[in-house]
Each structure stands twice: as C-alpha cells, then as structure tokens.
Amino acid sequence: MRSGSLRHRVTLQKKTQTEGDRGGVLETWEDWKTVWAAIEPLRGDEYWSAKQFSLEVTHRITIRYLAGVDSQVRVKFSDREFHITSIQNTSERNESLVLMCNEVV
C-alpha cells in the first residue's frame, strides 16, 4: 500500500454504554484511534456489485492494519460518519484493512 494514498485523517470510534441519570443505559461513541485513510465513494458498477453483499455499502475506506477493528467501530471523517458493514484483511497479511461502509446521512 502506498502511503500517499492514505490522505484523509479519520477517527475510529467505539460504542460505549453508560448509566443515565434515571438508571437507563445510554449508548455513546468514544474516540478510540486517529489514523490515516483512503476514502473512496463506490462507482456505479462497484456499488451494484457490493449491493449483492450489503444493501447499504456506499464507500470503501482503507487503513493500515489495526487489531480490534470490527463492525462495532465506526469511522468519523470531519462531520461525516460511516458504519462498517464488512472488513477485509487484505491478503491476510495484517498490512491493511479495507472497510466497506455506509455513510450515515
């Protein structure tokens, strides 16, 4: 992976649960790691191909390998949020992760 392609600074967030004032459980997102990423909107043909696997895949986000990234993590880029629908460990070599995501609108 060429480092020049990772030109977007993104924050990975994990969901946390805290007890609310009235005893209920509140789910919030907490910043976990800030990393460099490549964010690519899917082209029309890629979108339809990805749609076979998940109805909501709109972007492909590539980061360097990071243990602990799973579907309970979300990606925050500026004021945009992306939920991870699937994760690919490229060539199973722990070098990079390709996150298939849908943008929360």
Backbone as XML, in Angstrom:
<?xml version="1.0"?>
<chain id="A" units="angstrom">
  <residue number="1" name="MET">
    <atom name="N" x="0.852" y="-1.170" z="0.000"/>
    <atom name="CA" x="0.000" y="0.000" z="0.000"/>
    <atom name="C" x="0.901" y="1.237" z="0.000"/>
  </residue>
  <residue number="2" name="ARG">
    <atom name="N" x="0.605" y="2.142" z="-0.893"/>
    <atom name="CA" x="1.377" y="3.380" z="-0.962"/>
    <atom name="C" x="0.851" y="4.350" z="0.096"/>
  </residue>
  <residue number="3" name="SER">
    <atom name="N" x="1.768" y="4.908" z="0.890"/>
    <atom name="CA" x="1.334" y="5.789" z="1.970"/>
    <atom name="C" x="0.695" y="7.066" z="1.445"/>
  </residue>
  <residue number="4" name="GLY">
    <atom name="N" x="1.030" y="7.488" z="0.227"/>
    <atom name="CA" x="0.455" y="8.700" z="-0.341"/>
    <atom name="C" x="-1.039" y="8.597" z="-0.591"/>
  </residue>
  <residue number="5" name="SER">
    <atom name="N" x="-1.538" y="7.380" z="-0.727"/>
    <atom name="CA" x="-2.976" y="7.213" z="-0.967"/>
    <atom name="C" x="-3.791" y="7.394" z="0.314"/>
  </residue>
  <residue number="6" name="LEU">
    <atom name="N" x="-3.136" y="7.309" z="1.464"/>
    <atom name="CA" x="-3.821" y="7.486" z="2.747"/>
    <atom name="C" x="-3.734" y="8.964" z="3.133"/>
  </residue>
  <residue number="7" name="ARG">
    <atom name="N" x="-4.620" y="9.770" z="2.580"/>
    <atom name="CA" x="-4.506" y="11.207" z="2.771"/>
    <atom name="C" x="-5.620" y="11.833" z="3.603"/>
  </residue>
  <residue number="8" name="HIS">
    <atom name="N" x="-6.523" y="11.021" z="4.105"/>
    <atom name="CA" x="-7.611" y="11.526" z="4.942"/>
    <atom name="C" x="-7.358" y="11.136" z="6.390"/>
  </residue>
  <residue number="9" name="ARG">
    <atom name="N" x="-7.466" y="12.094" z="7.289"/>
    <atom name="CA" x="-7.299" y="11.809" z="8.717"/>
    <atom name="C" x="-8.679" y="11.487" z="9.273"/>
  </residue>
  <residue number="10" name="VAL">
    <atom name="N" x="-8.845" y="10.264" z="9.781"/>
    <atom name="CA" x="-10.139" y="9.819" z="10.297"/>
    <atom name="C" x="-9.987" y="9.380" z="11.749"/>
  </residue>
  <residue number="11" name="THR">
    <atom name="N" x="-11.103" y="9.392" z="12.460"/>
    <atom name="CA" x="-11.130" y="8.924" z="13.845"/>
    <atom name="C" x="-12.007" y="7.687" z="13.914"/>
  </residue>
  <residue number="12" name="LEU">
    <atom name="N" x="-11.455" y="6.625" z="14.477"/>
    <atom name="CA" x="-12.223" y="5.414" z="14.714"/>
    <atom name="C" x="-12.848" y="5.548" z="16.092"/>
  </residue>
  <residue number="13" name="GLN">
    <atom name="N" x="-14.142" y="5.262" z="16.173"/>
    <atom name="CA" x="-14.868" y="5.401" z="17.428"/>
    <atom name="C" x="-15.479" y="4.071" z="17.825"/>
  </residue>
  <residue number="14" name="LYS">
    <atom name="N" x="-15.503" y="3.826" z="19.142"/>
    <atom name="CA" x="-16.132" y="2.619" z="19.673"/>
    <atom name="C" x="-17.362" y="3.012" z="20.483"/>
  </residue>
  <residue number="15" name="LYS">
    <atom name="N" x="-18.365" y="2.150" z="20.426"/>
    <atom name="CA" x="-19.605" y="2.386" z="21.165"/>
    <atom name="C" x="-19.375" y="2.059" z="22.635"/>
  </residue>
  <residue number="16" name="THR">
    <atom name="N" x="-19.821" y="2.956" z="23.496"/>
    <atom name="CA" x="-19.726" y="2.719" z="24.930"/>
    <atom name="C" x="-21.110" y="2.851" z="25.548"/>
  </residue>
  <residue number="17" name="GLN">
    <atom name="N" x="-21.296" y="2.199" z="26.662"/>
    <atom name="CA" x="-22.571" y="2.273" z="27.381"/>
    <atom name="C" x="-22.317" y="2.841" z="28.765"/>
  </residue>
  <residue number="18" name="THR">
    <atom name="N" x="-23.111" y="3.846" z="29.114"/>
    <atom name="CA" x="-23.017" y="4.447" z="30.429"/>
    <atom name="C" x="-24.408" y="4.487" z="31.041"/>
  </residue>
  <residue number="19" name="GLU">
    <atom name="N" x="-24.442" y="4.571" z="32.350"/>
    <atom name="CA" x="-25.730" y="4.640" z="33.035"/>
    <atom name="C" x="-26.210" y="6.081" z="33.034"/>
  </residue>
  <residue number="20" name="GLY">
    <atom name="N" x="-27.444" y="6.271" z="32.626"/>
    <atom name="CA" x="-28.035" y="7.600" z="32.581"/>
    <atom name="C" x="-28.489" y="8.062" z="33.950"/>
  </residue>
  <residue number="21" name="ASP">
    <atom name="N" x="-28.946" y="9.309" z="34.019"/>
    <atom name="CA" x="-29.401" y="9.904" z="35.284"/>
    <atom name="C" x="-30.563" y="9.144" z="35.899"/>
  </residue>
  <residue number="22" name="ARG">
    <atom name="N" x="-31.391" y="8.563" z="35.072"/>
    <atom name="CA" x="-32.584" y="7.885" z="35.574"/>
    <atom name="C" x="-32.439" y="6.364" z="35.568"/>
  </residue>
  <residue number="23" name="GLY">
    <atom name="N" x="-31.214" y="5.884" z="35.524"/>
    <atom name="CA" x="-30.972" y="4.457" z="35.613"/>
    <atom name="C" x="-30.953" y="3.727" z="34.291"/>
  </residue>
  <residue number="24" name="GLY">
    <atom name="N" x="-31.301" y="4.393" z="33.202"/>
    <atom name="CA" x="-31.270" y="3.758" z="31.889"/>
    <atom name="C" x="-29.851" y="3.684" z="31.338"/>
  </residue>
  <residue number="25" name="VAL">
    <atom name="N" x="-29.688" y="2.942" z="30.288"/>
    <atom name="CA" x="-28.378" y="2.803" z="29.654"/>
    <atom name="C" x="-28.319" y="3.725" z="28.442"/>
  </residue>
  <residue number="26" name="LEU">
    <atom name="N" x="-27.266" y="4.537" z="28.385"/>
    <atom name="CA" x="-27.049" y="5.439" z="27.255"/>
    <atom name="C" x="-25.901" y="4.906" z="26.409"/>
  </residue>
  <residue number="27" name="GLU">
    <atom name="N" x="-26.112" y="4.832" z="25.106"/>
    <atom name="CA" x="-25.038" y="4.433" z="24.201"/>
    <atom name="C" x="-24.447" y="5.687" z="23.580"/>
  </residue>
  <residue number="28" name="THR">
    <atom name="N" x="-23.132" y="5.813" z="23.700"/>
    <atom name="CA" x="-22.425" y="6.947" z="23.118"/>
    <atom name="C" x="-21.223" y="6.430" z="22.350"/>
  </residue>
  <residue number="29" name="TRP">
    <atom name="N" x="-20.641" y="7.287" z="21.541"/>
    <atom name="CA" x="-19.457" y="6.927" z="20.768"/>
    <atom name="C" x="-18.256" y="7.652" z="21.369"/>
  </residue>
  <residue number="30" name="GLU">
    <atom name="N" x="-17.192" y="6.891" z="21.579"/>
    <atom name="CA" x="-15.979" y="7.429" z="22.178"/>
    <atom name="C" x="-14.827" y="7.287" z="21.184"/>
  </residue>
  <residue number="31" name="ASP">
    <atom name="N" x="-14.038" y="8.362" z="21.028"/>
    <atom name="CA" x="-12.879" y="8.297" z="20.134"/>
    <atom name="C" x="-11.923" y="7.214" z="20.620"/>
  </residue>
  <residue number="32" name="TRP">
    <atom name="N" x="-11.444" y="6.391" z="19.672"/>
    <atom name="CA" x="-10.551" y="5.287" z="20.019"/>
    <atom name="C" x="-9.174" y="5.512" z="19.416"/>
  </residue>
  <residue number="33" name="LYS">
    <atom name="N" x="-9.088" y="5.646" z="18.092"/>
    <atom name="CA" x="-7.805" y="5.848" z="17.404"/>
    <atom name="C" x="-8.008" y="6.854" z="16.277"/>
  </residue>
  <residue number="34" name="THR">
    <atom name="N" x="-6.983" y="7.630" z="15.997"/>
    <atom name="CA" x="-6.981" y="8.518" z="14.838"/>
    <atom name="C" x="-5.920" y="7.994" z="13.882"/>
  </residue>
  <residue number="35" name="VAL">
    <atom name="N" x="-6.317" y="7.739" z="12.642"/>
    <atom name="CA" x="-5.422" y="7.105" z="11.663"/>
    <atom name="C" x="-5.564" y="7.796" z="10.305"/>
  </residue>
  <residue number="36" name="TRP">
    <atom name="N" x="-4.628" y="7.494" z="9.414"/>
    <atom name="CA" x="-4.699" y="7.958" z="8.026"/>
    <atom name="C" x="-5.476" y="6.932" z="7.219"/>
  </residue>
  <residue number="37" name="ALA">
    <atom name="N" x="-6.273" y="7.420" z="6.276"/>
    <atom name="CA" x="-7.127" y="6.519" z="5.494"/>
    <atom name="C" x="-7.294" y="7.035" z="4.071"/>
  </residue>
  <residue number="38" name="ALA">
    <atom name="N" x="-7.680" y="6.114" z="3.194"/>
    <atom name="CA" x="-8.128" y="6.453" z="1.840"/>
    <atom name="C" x="-9.627" y="6.220" z="1.829"/>
  </residue>
  <residue number="39" name="ILE">
    <atom name="N" x="-10.383" y="7.251" z="1.445"/>
    <atom name="CA" x="-11.837" y="7.140" z="1.396"/>
    <atom name="C" x="-12.265" y="7.244" z="-0.058"/>
  </residue>
  <residue number="40" name="GLU">
    <atom name="N" x="-12.949" y="6.209" z="-0.535"/>
    <atom name="CA" x="-13.384" y="6.186" z="-1.927"/>
    <atom name="C" x="-14.879" y="5.915" z="-2.004"/>
  </residue>
  <residue number="41" name="PRO">
    <atom name="N" x="-15.640" y="6.848" z="-2.605"/>
    <atom name="CA" x="-17.035" y="6.512" z="-2.886"/>
    <atom name="C" x="-17.049" y="5.437" z="-3.967"/>
  </residue>
  <residue number="42" name="LEU">
    <atom name="N" x="-17.962" y="4.499" z="-3.865"/>
    <atom name="CA" x="-18.015" y="3.435" z="-4.859"/>
    <atom name="C" x="-18.605" y="3.953" z="-6.159"/>
  </residue>
  <residue number="43" name="ARG">
    <atom name="N" x="-17.997" y="3.550" z="-7.257"/>
    <atom name="CA" x="-18.537" y="3.884" z="-8.582"/>
    <atom name="C" x="-19.802" y="3.070" z="-8.806"/>
  </residue>
  <residue number="44" name="GLY">
    <atom name="N" x="-20.549" y="3.423" z="-9.800"/>
    <atom name="CA" x="-21.819" y="2.753" z="-10.076"/>
    <atom name="C" x="-21.716" y="1.250" z="-10.163"/>
  </residue>
  <residue number="45" name="ASP">
    <atom name="N" x="-20.758" y="0.733" z="-10.946"/>
    <atom name="CA" x="-20.642" y="-0.723" z="-11.093"/>
    <atom name="C" x="-20.177" y="-1.381" z="-9.800"/>
  </residue>
  <residue number="46" name="GLU">
    <atom name="N" x="-19.279" y="-0.721" z="-9.052"/>
    <atom name="CA" x="-18.838" y="-1.267" z="-7.772"/>
    <atom name="C" x="-19.988" y="-1.262" z="-6.767"/>
  </residue>
  <residue number="47" name="TYR">
    <atom name="N" x="-20.781" y="-0.200" z="-6.794"/>
    <atom name="CA" x="-21.907" y="-0.093" z="-5.880"/>
    <atom name="C" x="-22.873" y="-1.249" z="-6.095"/>
  </residue>
  <residue number="48" name="TRP">
    <atom name="N" x="-23.203" y="-1.531" z="-7.348"/>
    <atom name="CA" x="-24.152" y="-2.617" z="-7.618"/>
    <atom name="C" x="-23.550" y="-3.968" z="-7.279"/>
  </residue>
  <residue number="49" name="SER">
    <atom name="N" x="-22.247" y="-4.123" z="-7.481"/>
    <atom name="CA" x="-21.586" y="-5.366" z="-7.110"/>
    <atom name="C" x="-21.592" y="-5.528" z="-5.590"/>
  </residue>
  <residue number="50" name="ALA">
    <atom name="N" x="-21.283" y="-4.457" z="-4.871"/>
    <atom name="CA" x="-21.267" y="-4.510" z="-3.409"/>
    <atom name="C" x="-22.668" y="-4.713" z="-2.856"/>
  </residue>
  <residue number="51" name="LYS">
    <atom name="N" x="-23.655" y="-4.248" z="-3.582"/>
    <atom name="CA" x="-25.037" y="-4.356" z="-3.121"/>
    <atom name="C" x="-25.472" y="-5.822" z="-2.985"/>
  </residue>
  <residue number="52" name="GLN">
    <atom name="N" x="-24.798" y="-6.708" z="-3.693"/>
    <atom name="CA" x="-25.110" y="-8.125" z="-3.565"/>
    <atom name="C" x="-24.781" y="-8.620" z="-2.164"/>
  </residue>
  <residue number="53" name="PHE">
    <atom name="N" x="-23.796" y="-7.989" z="-1.530"/>
    <atom name="CA" x="-23.372" y="-8.408" z="-0.196"/>
    <atom name="C" x="-24.061" y="-7.610" z="0.901"/>
  </residue>
  <residue number="54" name="SER">
    <atom name="N" x="-24.297" y="-6.342" z="0.655"/>
    <atom name="CA" x="-24.923" y="-5.481" z="1.651"/>
    <atom name="C" x="-25.665" y="-4.364" z="0.938"/>
  </residue>
  <residue number="55" name="LEU">
    <atom name="N" x="-26.859" y="-4.087" z="1.354"/>
    <atom name="CA" x="-27.677" y="-3.092" z="0.672"/>
    <atom name="C" x="-27.191" y="-1.668" z="0.869"/>
  </residue>
  <residue number="56" name="GLU">
    <atom name="N" x="-26.350" y="-1.425" z="1.842"/>
    <atom name="CA" x="-26.010" y="-0.057" z="2.196"/>
    <atom name="C" x="-24.568" y="0.349" z="1.943"/>
  </residue>
  <residue number="57" name="VAL">
    <atom name="N" x="-23.763" y="-0.441" z="1.278"/>
    <atom name="CA" x="-22.363" y="-0.095" z="1.081"/>
    <atom name="C" x="-22.257" y="1.062" z="0.103"/>
  </residue>
  <residue number="58" name="THR">
    <atom name="N" x="-21.665" y="2.179" z="0.574"/>
    <atom name="CA" x="-21.518" y="3.353" z="-0.278"/>
    <atom name="C" x="-20.073" y="3.796" z="-0.440"/>
  </residue>
  <residue number="59" name="HIS">
    <atom name="N" x="-19.194" y="3.376" z="0.487"/>
    <atom name="CA" x="-17.801" y="3.808" z="0.454"/>
    <atom name="C" x="-16.863" y="2.663" z="0.829"/>
  </residue>
  <residue number="60" name="ARG">
    <atom name="N" x="-15.648" y="2.764" z="0.289"/>
    <atom name="CA" x="-14.568" y="1.844" z="0.669"/>
    <atom name="C" x="-13.521" y="2.702" z="1.374"/>
  </residue>
  <residue number="61" name="ILE">
    <atom name="N" x="-13.184" y="2.320" z="2.605"/>
    <atom name="CA" x="-12.187" y="3.054" z="3.384"/>
    <atom name="C" x="-11.043" y="2.097" z="3.684"/>
  </residue>
  <residue number="62" name="THR">
    <atom name="N" x="-9.837" y="2.497" z="3.310"/>
    <atom name="CA" x="-8.654" y="1.661" z="3.516"/>
    <atom name="C" x="-7.768" y="2.305" z="4.572"/>
  </residue>
  <residue number="63" name="ILE">
    <atom name="N" x="-7.341" y="1.490" z="5.552"/>
    <atom name="CA" x="-6.432" y="1.948" z="6.602"/>
    <atom name="C" x="-5.315" y="0.922" z="6.756"/>
  </residue>
  <residue number="64" name="ARG">
    <atom name="N" x="-4.246" y="1.313" z="7.436"/>
    <atom name="CA" x="-3.232" y="0.327" z="7.792"/>
    <atom name="C" x="-3.846" y="-0.644" z="8.794"/>
  </residue>
  <residue number="65" name="TYR">
    <atom name="N" x="-3.325" y="-1.851" z="8.837"/>
    <atom name="CA" x="-3.873" y="-2.870" z="9.737"/>
    <atom name="C" x="-3.869" y="-2.361" z="11.172"/>
  </residue>
  <residue number="66" name="LEU">
    <atom name="N" x="-4.954" y="-2.619" z="11.862"/>
    <atom name="CA" x="-5.096" y="-2.239" z="13.262"/>
    <atom name="C" x="-5.953" y="-3.294" z="13.943"/>
  </residue>
  <residue number="67" name="ALA">
    <atom name="N" x="-5.370" y="-3.984" z="14.918"/>
    <atom name="CA" x="-6.122" y="-5.006" z="15.649"/>
    <atom name="C" x="-7.254" y="-4.336" z="16.420"/>
  </residue>
  <residue number="68" name="GLY">
    <atom name="N" x="-8.384" y="-5.007" z="16.505"/>
    <atom name="CA" x="-9.505" y="-4.504" z="17.269"/>
    <atom name="C" x="-10.574" y="-3.816" z="16.441"/>
  </residue>
  <residue number="69" name="VAL">
    <atom name="N" x="-10.319" y="-3.618" z="15.161"/>
    <atom name="CA" x="-11.331" y="-3.011" z="14.301"/>
    <atom name="C" x="-12.355" y="-4.083" z="13.957"/>
  </residue>
  <residue number="70" name="ASP">
    <atom name="N" x="-13.620" y="-3.800" z="14.257"/>
    <atom name="CA" x="-14.700" y="-4.735" z="13.944"/>
    <atom name="C" x="-15.946" y="-3.936" z="13.572"/>
  </residue>
  <residue number="71" name="SER">
    <atom name="N" x="-17.042" y="-4.619" z="13.394"/>
    <atom name="CA" x="-18.256" y="-3.949" z="12.937"/>
    <atom name="C" x="-18.897" y="-3.083" z="14.026"/>
  </residue>
  <residue number="72" name="GLN">
    <atom name="N" x="-18.367" y="-3.128" z="15.238"/>
    <atom name="CA" x="-18.856" y="-2.265" z="16.312"/>
    <atom name="C" x="-18.111" y="-0.931" z="16.360"/>
  </residue>
  <residue number="73" name="VAL">
    <atom name="N" x="-17.194" y="-0.735" z="15.420"/>
    <atom name="CA" x="-16.430" y="0.508" z="15.306"/>
    <atom name="C" x="-17.053" y="1.320" z="14.181"/>
  </residue>
  <residue number="74" name="ARG">
    <atom name="N" x="-17.042" y="2.631" z="14.317"/>
    <atom name="CA" x="-17.470" y="3.473" z="13.205"/>
    <atom name="C" x="-16.348" y="4.436" z="12.863"/>
  </residue>
  <residue number="75" name="VAL">
    <atom name="N" x="-16.421" y="4.999" z="11.662"/>
    <atom name="CA" x="-15.396" y="5.916" z="11.166"/>
    <atom name="C" x="-15.995" y="7.316" z="11.127"/>
  </residue>
  <residue number="76" name="LYS">
    <atom name="N" x="-15.270" y="8.270" z="11.692"/>
    <atom name="CA" x="-15.703" y="9.667" z="11.649"/>
    <atom name="C" x="-14.681" y="10.438" z="10.832"/>
  </residue>
  <residue number="77" name="PHE">
    <atom name="N" x="-15.173" y="11.138" z="9.808"/>
    <atom name="CA" x="-14.322" y="11.954" z="8.948"/>
    <atom name="C" x="-14.954" y="13.326" z="8.852"/>
  </residue>
  <residue number="78" name="SER">
    <atom name="N" x="-14.301" y="14.311" z="9.457"/>
    <atom name="CA" x="-14.849" y="15.657" z="9.528"/>
    <atom name="C" x="-16.210" y="15.582" z="10.223"/>
  </residue>
  <residue number="79" name="ASP">
    <atom name="N" x="-17.275" y="16.006" z="9.571"/>
    <atom name="CA" x="-18.597" y="15.920" z="10.191"/>
    <atom name="C" x="-19.402" y="14.745" z="9.635"/>
  </residue>
  <residue number="80" name="ARG">
    <atom name="N" x="-18.727" y="13.822" z="8.950"/>
    <atom name="CA" x="-19.386" y="12.663" z="8.351"/>
    <atom name="C" x="-19.124" y="11.411" z="9.188"/>
  </residue>
  <residue number="81" name="GLU">
    <atom name="N" x="-20.096" y="10.486" z="9.175"/>
    <atom name="CA" x="-19.962" y="9.237" z="9.915"/>
    <atom name="C" x="-20.217" y="8.066" z="8.982"/>
  </residue>
  <residue number="82" name="PHE">
    <atom name="N" x="-19.424" y="7.008" z="9.158"/>
    <atom name="CA" x="-19.540" y="5.804" z="8.345"/>
    <atom name="C" x="-19.634" y="4.585" z="9.257"/>
  </residue>
  <residue number="83" name="HIS">
    <atom name="N" x="-20.629" y="3.752" z="9.029"/>
    <atom name="CA" x="-20.757" y="2.488" z="9.752"/>
    <atom name="C" x="-20.120" y="1.390" z="8.918"/>
  </residue>
  <residue number="84" name="ILE">
    <atom name="N" x="-19.374" y="0.527" z="9.554"/>
    <atom name="CA" x="-18.668" y="-0.564" z="8.877"/>
    <atom name="C" x="-19.622" y="-1.733" z="8.687"/>
  </residue>
  <residue number="85" name="THR">
    <atom name="N" x="-19.755" y="-2.190" z="7.435"/>
    <atom name="CA" x="-20.605" y="-3.355" z="7.167"/>
    <atom name="C" x="-19.773" y="-4.621" z="6.979"/>
  </residue>
  <residue number="86" name="SER">
    <atom name="N" x="-18.534" y="-4.486" z="6.488"/>
    <atom name="CA" x="-17.648" y="-5.649" z="6.387"/>
    <atom name="C" x="-16.197" y="-5.173" z="6.389"/>
  </residue>
  <residue number="87" name="ILE">
    <atom name="N" x="-15.316" y="-6.098" z="6.761"/>
    <atom name="CA" x="-13.891" y="-5.788" z="6.882"/>
    <atom name="C" x="-13.102" y="-6.851" z="6.135"/>
  </residue>
  <residue number="88" name="GLN">
    <atom name="N" x="-12.151" y="-6.414" z="5.324"/>
    <atom name="CA" x="-11.283" y="-7.338" z="4.597"/>
    <atom name="C" x="-9.837" y="-7.090" z="5.010"/>
  </residue>
  <residue number="89" name="ASN">
    <atom name="N" x="-9.190" y="-8.120" z="5.543"/>
    <atom name="CA" x="-7.769" y="-8.064" z="5.859"/>
    <atom name="C" x="-7.043" y="-8.440" z="4.568"/>
  </residue>
  <residue number="90" name="THR">
    <atom name="N" x="-6.573" y="-7.434" z="3.847"/>
    <atom name="CA" x="-6.017" y="-7.638" z="2.515"/>
    <atom name="C" x="-4.926" y="-8.700" z="2.529"/>
  </residue>
  <residue number="91" name="SER">
    <atom name="N" x="-5.113" y="-9.741" z="1.745"/>
    <atom name="CA" x="-4.179" y="-10.866" z="1.605"/>
    <atom name="C" x="-3.889" y="-11.565" z="2.924"/>
  </residue>
  <residue number="92" name="GLU">
    <atom name="N" x="-4.684" y="-11.287" z="3.964"/>
    <atom name="CA" x="-4.496" y="-11.900" z="5.281"/>
    <atom name="C" x="-3.056" y="-11.732" z="5.780"/>
  </residue>
  <residue number="93" name="ARG">
    <atom name="N" x="-2.459" y="-10.566" z="5.470"/>
    <atom name="CA" x="-1.071" y="-10.317" z="5.857"/>
    <atom name="C" x="-0.943" y="-9.269" z="6.951"/>
  </residue>
  <residue number="94" name="ASN">
    <atom name="N" x="-2.056" y="-8.814" z="7.494"/>
    <atom name="CA" x="-2.054" y="-7.805" z="8.558"/>
    <atom name="C" x="-1.279" y="-6.548" z="8.160"/>
  </residue>
  <residue number="95" name="GLU">
    <atom name="N" x="-1.471" y="-6.138" z="6.902"/>
    <atom name="CA" x="-0.846" y="-4.905" z="6.419"/>
    <atom name="C" x="-1.864" y="-3.788" z="6.272"/>
  </residue>
  <residue number="96" name="SER">
    <atom name="N" x="-3.045" y="-4.130" z="5.767"/>
    <atom name="CA" x="-4.075" y="-3.114" z="5.584"/>
    <atom name="C" x="-5.453" y="-3.741" z="5.778"/>
  </residue>
  <residue number="97" name="LEU">
    <atom name="N" x="-6.410" y="-2.869" z="6.079"/>
    <atom name="CA" x="-7.803" y="-3.287" z="6.210"/>
    <atom name="C" x="-8.628" y="-2.476" z="5.223"/>
  </residue>
  <residue number="98" name="VAL">
    <atom name="N" x="-9.521" y="-3.147" z="4.524"/>
    <atom name="CA" x="-10.468" y="-2.475" z="3.644"/>
    <atom name="C" x="-11.824" y="-2.557" z="4.331"/>
  </residue>
  <residue number="99" name="LEU">
    <atom name="N" x="-12.368" y="-1.401" z="4.648"/>
    <atom name="CA" x="-13.642" y="-1.318" z="5.355"/>
    <atom name="C" x="-14.724" y="-0.940" z="4.351"/>
  </residue>
  <residue number="100" name="MET">
    <atom name="N" x="-15.686" y="-1.803" z="4.182"/>
    <atom name="CA" x="-16.837" y="-1.490" z="3.337"/>
    <atom name="C" x="-17.844" y="-0.829" z="4.266"/>
  </residue>
  <residue number="101" name="CYS">
    <atom name="N" x="-18.237" y="0.393" z="3.927"/>
    <atom name="CA" x="-19.021" y="1.207" z="4.851"/>
    <atom name="C" x="-20.248" y="1.812" z="4.190"/>
  </residue>
  <residue number="102" name="ASN">
    <atom name="N" x="-21.175" y="2.231" z="5.022"/>
    <atom name="CA" x="-22.276" y="3.054" z="4.546"/>
    <atom name="C" x="-22.234" y="4.367" z="5.319"/>
  </residue>
  <residue number="103" name="GLU">
    <atom name="N" x="-22.452" y="5.445" z="4.585"/>
    <atom name="CA" x="-22.430" y="6.764" z="5.206"/>
    <atom name="C" x="-23.769" y="7.024" z="5.887"/>
  </residue>
  <residue number="104" name="VAL">
    <atom name="N" x="-23.688" y="7.497" z="7.128"/>
    <atom name="CA" x="-24.884" y="7.847" z="7.870"/>
    <atom name="C" x="-25.299" y="9.241" z="7.432"/>
  </residue>
  <residue number="105" name="VAL">
    <atom name="N" x="-26.518" y="9.358" z="6.949"/>
    <atom name="CA" x="-26.987" y="10.648" z="6.432"/>
    <atom name="C" x="-27.912" y="11.295" z="7.436"/>
  </residue>
</chain>
